[in-house]
Amino acid sequence: MSDCSGIVLPIFNESTWHVGLRATLYLIAMIWCFLGIAIVADTFMCAIEKITSKTKVVKIADSDVKDGIRDVEVKVWNDTVANLSLLAFGTSAPEILLNVIEICGNSFKPGKLGPGTIVGSAAFNLLVITAICIVSIPKDEIRRINVIPVYVVTSVFNLFAYVWLALVLMVITPNVVDLWESIVTFLLFPALIIVSYAVDKGCCCVKNNKTSSEVEIGIGPKAVEGEKSDTTIKDVKVRIRIDIDHCPDASAEEERAEIIHLAKELGRNREISEEKAAKLAAAKIAQGEHHSSMWYKVNARRGFSGGHKLIPKINSTLKELYENVKMRQSQMLSDIASTASINFIDLSDGGTTAVVEFTASSCAVLENEGKVRIGVRRIGRMDIPVTVLVETIDGTADAGSDYKPLKEYVEFAPNESLREVYVEIVDDDIWEPDEFFFIKLYLPEEKKQSDVVIGKVSINQITIINDDEPGKFEFSKPSYIVRESNSTAQVIIKRINGADGSVSIKWKTTDMSAKHNVDFIGGQGDLTFNHGETSKTLSFAIMDSMLPERDHSFQVEIFGPDGGAQVGKIGKTIVTLVTDAEFDGLVSRIANQTKQNLDGIRLDSSSWKQQFHEAMNVNGGDIDEASAFDYIMHFLSFFWKAFFACIPPTSIGGGWVTFVVSLLVIGLLTFIVNDLATIFGCLIGLKDTVTAITFVALGTSMPDTFASKLAAINEKYADCSIGNVNGSNAVNVFLGLGLPWLLAACYWEAKDMQFDYPAGSLGFSVVIYLTCACVAIFVLLVRRKLSIFGNAELGGPVKAKWATGFIVFVLWLLYVVISSLEAYDLIEGF
């Protein structure tokens, strides 16, 4: 083993070292260099994002704007071209450069590590990543390929690339690569881009000539599809294709509206501080947006290197608190019988204190019913016994003549949440108007407990109703003023002077200065009061407003009662929505902090100062949310982060300077990995072919695995997670082998010699991969067609998704095992 060496390694004389020690050191060094490649690939991809996100302004005719001309900002790069050119190159850069460096460093003679890595990486990407994505989808959810034409093209090119590779190595010119073959291989790369672009543009489908990321907009009075016009040129429809994922003006406005909406939603909850609310809002917006596969690759690399996350990390407690708030707000919006105002203060102090209160703040009873039942509930802490005192208090109803007074203890056993008390009603034959009295909750001094408090509903108003008439309906007051900080406007309709029978009454809203579906959600409908029911609440959702000041009103009216009932004196009420200055200030502060948080998680960096700040600090400076894993990985990768922070930021030269320098650094590290992998395989007796399809392929593909899994979970479609795998695999062959083949073939052609390229184990490995790839693609097709799998490539029923995921993963194991057995001549190849 003393003769194990690479192009430049070992630097020292290691012949006297123990073989096991050398192998361990080289393995650690190789893994550490893979970590370095992943980190610099982050910078490389950020440069690509900067380049491909370049926009230009086009002028279009628009009669609705001043001067009749509107400026529209559109992307320069088509998404499909960007994905299959720069983005695919960014993903495959280590494999491509490994082949170029190996063949150039080996006097233009073929090596085994580079080509083996190309095929091994393709197998891992298609089989392992697909299997993981299939089973990673949450329960009862699915993900389908959205842009089928492009996926079909890339799948065909993926299979054709390796068919072509097998034909060149074993059929057309066995064990030789001619110059024309290398030229054709290299030119298949632009052919893939051209064909995919044509399909994406709809050239092959007359019925649909719009891309998945484009939309047609109409300008002018007659902007209706298919409408004919015989008027002037100003009325003619103007069409322009706009990328809806990157129209900066529109996307910026949408982001601003979403920030304000979340800021208001979180600002209404007093349990969340401004800083945490801003961080939570930024995380929700970042998670909810559509992202490219490259974005997920960058985020994954930063995740396992302790770097600056693209999605702010939110602790589980804050996330649970937010979900509870959402649930309570949803319940409030849907429950029209809720009280007029709801305060979200948690009196139970996180469940450590028992809270006792009435189940309702008011109730009514018919005089002839004899008694009224009142509910008392306990929330919060449930594992202790609790004792409270209830006592009646006179209102217009007198104790003794109208009801029998009550003063008694109510005891809750451990884990008991609901008790009831009864007050007797005195029935007489004298007609009286509706009367009321109160019942109140106390904590008895002689049995007072430190871990028990009285809740907000501590007094219940009980109305004794004359039971001989259907009653009258009216609003509780003629006007309501509702602050914008409330999410709903609630008006109370009361039934007075009788509650006999079941009666329905109609209601409707009328716009005034406040508009339906703009400032509030109104409409019309019916309310049904059951026998004995005396109160109902109408709730109207308040829409978020971008106005600095708000003073808008709408009217609510009740009419048309049935069952002999009548409308009382207050049949109409005015609801006025007013600005809450304190709340608006809070929302503004949360929104500004959220915007700063979102600016801080952009892919590109604006300066060297920012790069060094993020490199020197764990989690990019967000120390509060850094985990132990982040600290460990930050320590292990600190050298790489500090070194790569010297690369010019993407703000210089539109990202191209960063692109070139990062590419050179990736080439340098790949050169070192080539030697490390060669020597490591030699030390442990592993052939270069096997080393390539296992250790090297896993090292280059592992970051993409985490990225694809995250994309599969977060994205609506499967394109970002598995849709780009086929294109990347095809680019690996066309560039990863086509470029070094072209260089070597030209070199040997200049010497009037042929470029010998023994197929050996590579040809056999290619055939095995093709077989497994065909089976895997067939499995995805079956999953899409059959309902048993959810009619989708990813997810679906639990047993079905795990079964298909296991099948695809086993295909990769078979590929590795069979290729390794052939490399060691344990089975016969072709």
Buried (B, 14 or more C-beta within 10 A) or exposed (E): BEEBEBBEBBEEEBEEBEBEEBBBBBBEBBBBBBBBBBBBBBBBBBBBBBBBBEBEEEEBBBBEEEEEEBEBBBBEBBBBBBBBBBBBBBBBBBBBBBBBBBBBBBEBBBBBBBBBBBBBBBBBBBBBBBBBBBBBBEEEEBBBBBBBBBBBBBBBBBBBBBBBBBBBBBEBBEBBBBBEBBBBBBEBBEEBBEBBBBBBBBEEEEEEEEBBBBEEBBBBBBBEEEEEBEEEEBBBBBEBBBBBBBBBEEBEEEBEEBBBBBBBBBBBBEBBEBEBBBBBBBBBBBEEBEBBBBBBBBBBBBBBBBBBBBBBBBEEEBEEBBEBBEEEBEEBBEEBEBBBEBEBEBBBEEEEBBBBBBEBBBBBBBBEBEEBEBBBBBBBBBEBEBBBBBEBEBBEBEBEEBBBBBEEEBEBEEEEEEBEBEBEBBEEEEEEEBBBBBBBBBBEEEEEBEEBBBBBBBBBBBBBBBBEBBBBBBBBEEBBEBBBBBBBBBBBBBBBBBBBBEBEBBBBBEBBEBEBEEBBBBEEEEBEBEEBBBBBBBBBEBBBBEEEEBEBBBBBBBEEBBEEBBBBEBBBBBBBBBBBEEBBEBBBBBBBBBBEBBEBBBBBBEEBEBBBBBBBBBBBBBEEBBEEEBBEBBEBBBEBBEBBBEBBBBBBBEBBBBBBBBBEBBBBBBBBBBBBBBBBBBBBEBBBBBBBBBBBBBBBBBBBBBBBBBBBBBBEBBBBBBBBBBBBBBBBBBBBBBBBBBBBBBBBBEEEEBBEBEBBBBBBBBBBBBBBBEBBBEBBEEBBEEEEBBEBBBBBBEEBBBEBBEBBBEBBEBBBEBBBBBBEEEEEBE
